[in-house]
Each structure stands twice: as structure tokens, then as C-alpha cells.
Amino acid sequence: MSLKMSNATLTYPDGRGRLTALDNVDLDVPAGRFVAVTGPSGSGKSSLLAVAGTLITPDSGEVVVGDVAVTGADAKERARIRREQVGFVFQQDNLIPALTAVDQLLLAVDIRGMRRSKHRDEAMSLLDEVGLADSAGRRPHELSGGMRQRVNIARALMGGPSLLLVDEPTSALDTERGRAVVELIARLVRERNLAAVIVSHDLATLGPGLASGVDETIELVDGAIRSRDTHEAAA
């Protein structure tokens, strides 16, 4: 499964005119590839994630998730694609204070209308993958910031999405913990053969050129791609 955006353009009302959030953006993320989108505030990074994740339909251009042209789908079909194929890791972990780590993951199953009893093993396996098997019964206030973000990542992978979209996951973490989070995402992308896009201001944590870092860095400025750098993983 992959993500392809072709000439994607998105505008918003701005007084009497329109503000361009995305300007003819082309993006190709095949399965197993981890792409970082960087740029200053207001450059269009969050808009790119919203369009890629079917939350917003662009004014023009095409978005394809797997083999489905999302821009030609109706609202019901876009919701199905988002529910079944897309995992979101948000900037804020948005964990519910009263729920344990494993119940945070099972809540995602509830929202999809599935029986949580059939997915408890999946939830526990995911917590083990992110190094939190021993913390399954802890609530958010009992977890560090890095641990909460790991729960956030595991929750996004519930149900086995093929596309992972990650929004500023290190903004509330120091460099060391932020780097560990990016390394974790990179490992999961490769082990699960996901197509993944991360938007970030924090270039120090992305690890371009490392086996534990991103494969490509794209700079977005005023809604348009200014530069692309492909990175060879170090041996």
C-alpha cells in the first residue's frame, strides 16, 4: 500500500481572496518508505497531512491511497479508507486520563464498532513492540512523556493500517527522547512495510542517512515543495 499525491492544491478563504495552503504538491511514498516533511510554521505541513489522510479534499489534483483515488470517492468511502488504512499519530497524545495503556488502544477498536475482546491480544502485542508490555495497566499520569507518545504510536497501529501519518511527535520531548520516538517509528515502518509521512520542525531527531531515520526529507515553503533530499541508510 502506498500514498501518491499529484498536483494537489488546497486553498482556504482569506478575507476577499484565497490563501494557498498546498500548491501543486507531488508526493510518492511507497510501502516501507519513511518521508519527513519540514518547513516553517504556516508552510502547509499540517494541510498536507490532512489531505493525505482524507480529512480534507483538495481543490484540485489527485490523492491515491493504495489503489483507491481518494479525491474521487464520496464521504462514506473516504471515511472507510481512513478507518481501515490510515493511522494517525497526533502532536498531543490525547490519552484519556482514566484509561490504562491497553484500554487506550482498545478504545480505538470500540470507535470502529468492533468487539474489543477479539483485539486484546493485538493491543498487548503492540504495546510489547513499543516497549511497554510491562506498562499495559498504567494510566497516563503514571507514564513519562516519551512513554505516552509510544502509547499514541501503538494506538495508531491498531487494526493494521498501511499508511502512517505522524504530526510533530517530538514537540513536547527533549532531543534524546524525541530521537528515540523517531527511531521507534522508523523501525515499525520497516518491520510492518508501512508508507509513512512525518511532519516536524525538529530536524535533529529525524536521523537522515541512518538506518534508524527517515529515507527522504522534503522542505515545504508557502505550500510548495522547495527541495527534496533522498538519504541512503548507513550500513
N, C-alpha and C positions, 0 to 999 in steps of 0.2 A: 504494500500500500504506500502511496506517495502523495505529495502535495504539489500542485502546479498552479501558479498564478500567471496569467498572461495579460499584459497591458491593463492591469487592474487600476482603476481610477475611482476615487471616492471624494466627494465634496460635501461640505456642510453649509447650511445657511449662515451668513455673517453680515448682519445688517441688511443692506440692499443687494449685496452680492453673495458670492460663494467662496468658502475657504477650502483650498485643496489639501486634503489630508493624505491622499495617495495619488501619485502622478505617474501613470503608465508603468506600474511596477511589474517586473517579471521575476518569478521565483520558482525554482525547481528543487524540490527536496525529496529524493528517492528514499526508499526504506533503508534504514541503517545509517542515515546521514544526520549529523547534528550541526545545525546552522545557527549562528549568532547574528542578530540584527542590532546594531548600535546606532547612536546618534544623539543629538541634544534633545532636551525636553521640547515637545511640540513638533518633533520631526516626522511623526506618523507611525512610530513603532507600535503603540497600542492599537491604532486603527488597523495596522497590518494583521495583528493577531486576531482582532475581531472579525475581519474579513476572512482570514484563513480558517477560523473556527466556525464559520457560518452564522455568526451572531449578527452580522451586518452584510447586506448585499451591496456590492459596489455599483456605482453609477454606470460603469462600462467595463469591458474586459471579461475575463473568464477565470473562474476558480474551479479546479478539479481535485477532488479528494478520492484517491484510488482511481476508479474508472467512472466516477459519477461527476457530471458537470453541475456543481452546486448552484451556480448562478442561473441555471435553467430549471431548478427544482422549486416546487411550491413550499410554503412554510412548514407543512407537515413532514415533507421529505427531508428538508433541511434539519428539522428537529430530530428526526430519526438518525440521520448521519452524525449529528452532534452527539447524540446519546450513545450510539453504538461504536463510533470510530474515533472520536476526539476526546482526549484527556487534557484538562486544563490544570496548570499549577499557577495559582494566583500569587501576587506580590504579598498580600496578607494571607496567613494560613487559614483564617476564618474557621478555626476549630470551635466546636460548641463546648463551653466550659464544663457542662455536666456529663459529657460522654467520655468514655475511655478511648484509648487509641484505636482499638479494634472496632469499637462501635462507631467511630468517625468513618471508618471505611464501609461498615455495613449500612450506614445511613445512605451512602451513595447507591447501594442496592435498593433500598426502600424507595428512593426517589424515582428509580427506573421501574418501579412496580414489580420487582422480583422478590422471591422469598429469600430472606436473609439466611435462613437455616442451611440453604444449599450453597452459600458462598462464604461461610465462616472459615473453611479450610483455605480458600483463596485469600481471604483477608489476613490470616495468620501467616501464610506463605509470603505475602507481600511485605508484611512487617519484618519478617526474617530477612528478606532480600535487602531491605534498607537498614538492617542492623538494629531493629527494635523489637525483636521477638520477646525479649525479657521485659519490655515496657508496654505490652499489649493492654494491661489492666490499669495503666496510669492515665490520669486526666491532664489536660493541657497545663495546669498550674504546676504539675509535677515534672514537666519536661522543659529542657533548655530550648532556646530559640532554634538552634540547629536541629534538635530532635523534633520540634513541632513542624519544621519545614520538611523533614523526612516523612512525617505522617501525611503532610499535604501532598507529597510526591506519590506515596503509596496509594492514597485515596484516588489520585488522578488515573492510576493504572488499573483500578478495579474494573472488571469486565473486559479487559484486554483490548484497549484502544490501539489503533495502528498509527495515529498521529498524536504527538505530544506537543502542546503549546505552553510555553513557560514564560511568565511575566515577572521580570525583576526579582528572582527568588532570593537574591543575596542582599537586598537593600537594607535589611534590618540586622545583618550579621557582620561580624568582623571579617577581615580578609581570610584568616585561616579557616574559619567555619564556612565562609562563603565558597572558598575553593573546594572544600570537602563536599559541599552540596553539588557544585558543578561536576566534580569527578563522579559522584554517585549517578547523576543524570546521564553523563556520558557512558558510564558502564551499562546502565539499563537500556539505553538507546541501542547499543551494540549487541547486548545479550538478547534483547527482545526484537531486534530488527525493526525498530520504530523509525518513522520520519519525525524529526524533532526540530522545533524552532524556539530559540530563547531570545528574548529582548533584554538588554542590560546596558546600564551606564558603567558597570564595574568591570572594565577591561582586564584588570589584574587577576580576576578569578576565572577567566574563560579558558586559559591554558591553550591557546592556538599552537599547533605544531606538536602537542603532546598527545600520547595515546589516551590520556585521561581528559582531553579538552575538546574544543569544537573543531569541526572539519573545514568550516568556511566562516568568514566574517564579512558581513555586508554593512556598509555605512549608509544610513538613510538621512537625508537632509531636505527639509521642506517638502517631504512626501515623495521625493525621488531618490533612486539609488545613485549615490555619488561614486562609490568604489566597491569592489569585491576582491577578497583575498582568500585563495584556497590554500589550506595548510596540509602538509604531509606529516602524518603522525611519526613521532620519533620512535626509533626501534627500541 
